Amino acid sequence: MTAHPPRNAAWTRRKAVARPYQPKRIRLLVVAEAPPADEERYFYFEGAATTDPLFEEVCAVLFEARPAGDKAPYLRELRRRGVFVIEAMPDLAGADRPLGPYVAPLLLNLDTLAPEKIILVTARVYDAVHPQAKKLPVVDVRIPFGASPDQPEFRQAFRRALVRAGLERLIRPVRVSRTDT
């Protein structure tokens, strides 16, 4: 078995900022491939300037609209709904690295997090994790994802996965108060 890569400063920083947004009960765990290459953008970094495409697309589906302004109120709402996002390769390994060495540690992490449902984002993550995660509540839908700012294929597949998981009730508008922005 290949050892998991050591944590780096960026990984440690991302883990620390995600922790406050981790729900006590994870109803939906979204497993992305890796964090953005731009270390100033990340799903859980607060502030409108730190938005990444996955955050935009997940919010566009769950809240039925793209987020506007500060991310913190949207992140709090995701936590309230029991939604959490992690990466299969949390150390910014990049798409050219094999996912194989990451699967066993990821499966242990998934078991520890005990999510009710798991959605795997990107065909690469799905192909590497799904065959080995048969005892876990993985939703059997391939979710495409790329770096473009508008991803209708992602939104369609993500919505289909939520319905297949019985989590369509997570899809509803969110109201952000003026004090939240």
Steps between C-alpha positions, in 0.01 A plus 500: 500500500635844408536748783275803493687821411602718796285802580622835378429850636223566245327171589519581871358848436211363293418237762492768773262728307269212408469369857248765622274415207498125558150393609465277806280273287611483138198432285689553174874471451629629167840357408684715247824402330736768638487860619553775242861555388464865605576483873299819561177337381335217684151374573517599870701824481271789594465812291360546151849522344582142610215331316586195294295327228391207718356734766317696229352189340400323825326818619334550161332160541427490872391864531352524148711810436863597488635648824554875515738683728669347802515121513460464879116503507490237224758286678296521821188396308682203348605395851143544627373274221765239581709544184879469515768495229837324509761406240629160399846658454511773766868587449453667157649204319350597166321312228812336361566304819337159551214483748589146613717597800222725628212251492577299816550810721189657346291190578617513862409867514158431349437234762601741778279781367202260482304688234148392415568540125815557294525663158826455309589793274690432174511174308856446623395504866196287423707241312765479774275504808162352407618140439669493842222676689222242454417497873477878516193707401646621170245632252541317170517805271804629314538874550706686238696803613745736334653840555253704295288760680168362374442124514145396406608133473620507861179663623282248314696196625529638855124558515439147363731358769316690773167363379638145474634536857161616626649839591301723267365683806847654534424697182329821600572873488698663777438846630807694597426784738668838458699438817644185338638679195 
